[in-house]
Amino acid sequence: MNENVVMVSKGYDRIDGRNAYSSDIKRLTLGAPILEENKQMQIAAQIWKKDKDGELILSQELPIHQVFDLMILLSRTLLYFKDAYRLPLLYDPENPSVERIGLQGDALSLEVCIDNENINADIKAFAQSLNDLGELIGERKRVLNRILEELELY
């Protein structure tokens, strides 16, 4: 394993959502990037799996800012779907934009993907999936909220 790992969450396979106790993801880590394309970043998040010989191998790596960007995207999406039921198609085809979130002098834009030919069916399935995942998401949202509140005091 990478000697530059600073923080590790072992046993992730026991809490990996609906894959708990059968997940092939064994640990999550934070540390110096391992992949060449991320070397210019200072910190990366890594996902580790066991290979066929039982050795831990790096499965995925994201620079830490991309982890935050995904959380921003997910959090805003969850907020959007709280009220999307008010729209007949769960979105406005004439205005698919949800929000532009200012970051780094530009913006992370969030919109419903109207380029998807099956968006009307897919957005309904997506909304239902969010609902079905309520217990898994809800617990994690509460934990994340508590931690973010603690960070505000820091």
C-alpha positions as CSV (number, residue, x, y, z in Angstrom):
1,M,0.0,0.0,0.0
2,N,1.0,3.6,-0.5
3,E,3.4,4.8,2.1
4,N,2.0,8.3,1.7
5,V,-1.4,7.4,3.0
6,V,-2.2,9.5,6.0
7,M,-5.8,8.6,6.9
8,V,-7.4,5.1,6.4
9,S,-10.8,3.6,6.8
10,K,-10.3,-0.1,7.0
11,G,-13.2,-2.5,6.7
12,Y,-15.2,-0.4,4.4
13,D,-16.7,-3.5,2.9
14,R,-18.8,-3.9,6.1
15,I,-20.6,-0.6,5.6
16,D,-20.7,-0.2,1.7
17,G,-24.4,0.5,1.4
18,R,-26.4,-2.3,0.0
19,N,-23.2,-4.2,-0.7
20,A,-22.3,-4.2,3.1
21,Y,-20.5,-7.4,4.1
22,S,-20.1,-8.5,0.4
23,S,-18.4,-5.5,-1.1
24,D,-15.0,-5.8,-2.8
25,I,-14.0,-2.3,-1.6
26,K,-11.9,-3.0,1.4
27,R,-10.6,0.5,2.4
28,L,-10.8,4.2,1.7
29,T,-7.7,6.3,2.2
30,L,-6.6,9.9,2.0
31,G,-3.0,10.9,1.2
32,A,-0.6,12.0,-1.5
33,P,-1.8,11.0,-5.0
34,I,-0.7,7.7,-6.4
35,L,-1.8,8.1,-10.0
36,E,0.3,10.1,-12.3
37,E,-2.6,12.2,-13.6
38,N,-3.2,13.4,-10.0
39,K,0.4,14.1,-9.0
40,Q,0.0,17.9,-9.3
41,M,-2.7,17.7,-6.5
42,Q,-1.6,17.7,-2.9
43,I,-4.3,15.3,-1.5
44,A,-6.3,12.5,-3.1
45,A,-9.0,10.1,-1.9
46,Q,-8.3,6.5,-2.8
47,I,-10.6,3.4,-3.0
48,W,-8.8,0.1,-2.5
49,K,-10.0,-3.4,-3.5
50,K,-8.4,-6.8,-3.1
51,D,-7.1,-8.5,-6.3
52,K,-7.5,-12.2,-7.1
53,D,-4.4,-12.9,-4.9
54,G,-5.8,-11.1,-1.9
55,E,-3.5,-8.1,-2.3
56,L,-4.9,-4.6,-1.9
57,I,-4.8,-2.6,-5.1
58,L,-5.8,0.9,-5.9
59,S,-9.2,0.8,-7.7
60,Q,-10.0,4.5,-8.0
61,E,-8.5,7.9,-7.0
62,L,-9.9,11.4,-7.0
63,P,-8.2,14.6,-6.1
64,I,-9.8,15.9,-2.9
65,H,-11.4,18.9,-4.6
66,Q,-13.3,16.5,-6.9
67,V,-14.7,14.7,-3.9
68,F,-16.0,18.0,-2.6
69,D,-17.4,18.8,-6.0
70,L,-19.3,15.5,-6.2
71,M,-20.7,16.2,-2.7
72,I,-21.8,19.6,-3.8
73,L,-23.4,18.1,-6.9
74,L,-25.1,15.3,-4.9
75,S,-26.3,17.7,-2.1
76,R,-27.8,20.1,-4.5
77,T,-29.4,17.3,-6.4
78,L,-31.0,16.0,-3.2
79,L,-32.4,19.5,-2.5
80,Y,-33.7,19.7,-6.1
81,F,-35.6,16.5,-5.8
82,K,-37.3,17.5,-2.6
83,D,-39.4,19.9,-4.6
84,A,-39.3,18.3,-8.1
85,Y,-42.6,16.6,-7.6
86,R,-44.3,20.0,-8.2
87,L,-43.2,19.8,-11.8
88,P,-45.3,17.5,-14.0
89,L,-42.1,15.9,-15.6
90,L,-40.0,16.5,-12.4
91,Y,-38.2,19.2,-14.4
92,D,-39.0,22.1,-16.7
93,P,-38.0,21.2,-20.3
94,E,-37.9,24.9,-21.2
95,N,-35.5,25.7,-18.4
96,P,-33.5,22.6,-17.3
97,S,-31.0,24.7,-15.3
98,V,-31.1,23.9,-11.5
99,E,-28.3,26.1,-10.2
100,R,-25.0,27.7,-11.0
101,I,-22.7,27.4,-7.9
102,G,-19.8,29.8,-7.9
103,L,-16.4,28.1,-7.6
104,Q,-12.9,29.3,-8.5
105,G,-14.1,32.4,-10.3
106,D,-16.4,30.4,-12.5
107,A,-19.4,28.1,-11.7
108,L,-20.3,24.5,-11.3
109,S,-23.5,24.3,-13.2
110,L,-26.2,21.8,-12.4
111,E,-29.0,21.1,-14.8
112,V,-31.3,18.3,-15.8
113,C,-29.7,16.4,-18.8
114,I,-32.2,17.1,-21.6
115,D,-29.7,15.6,-24.0
116,N,-30.7,12.2,-22.6
117,E,-33.3,10.8,-25.1
118,N,-35.0,8.9,-22.2
119,I,-34.9,11.8,-19.6
120,N,-38.6,11.6,-18.9
121,A,-38.4,8.0,-17.8
122,D,-34.9,8.2,-16.4
123,I,-35.7,11.1,-14.1
124,K,-38.7,9.3,-12.7
125,A,-36.6,6.2,-12.0
126,F,-33.8,8.4,-10.5
127,A,-36.3,10.1,-8.2
128,Q,-37.7,6.7,-7.1
129,S,-34.2,5.4,-6.5
130,L,-33.4,8.4,-4.3
131,N,-36.6,7.6,-2.4
132,D,-35.7,3.9,-2.1
133,L,-32.2,4.8,-0.8
134,G,-33.7,7.1,1.8
135,E,-32.4,5.1,4.8
136,L,-28.9,4.8,3.5
137,I,-28.7,8.4,2.4
138,G,-30.5,9.7,5.4
139,E,-28.1,8.3,7.9
140,R,-25.1,9.5,5.9
141,K,-26.6,13.0,5.5
142,R,-27.1,13.3,9.3
143,V,-23.5,12.3,9.9
144,L,-22.2,14.6,7.3
145,N,-24.4,17.5,8.6
146,R,-23.0,17.0,12.1
147,I,-19.4,17.0,10.9
148,L,-20.0,20.0,8.7
149,E,-21.5,21.9,11.6
150,E,-18.4,21.0,13.7
151,L,-16.2,22.3,10.9
152,E,-18.0,25.6,11.0
153,L,-16.9,26.0,14.6
154,Y,-13.3,25.2,13.7
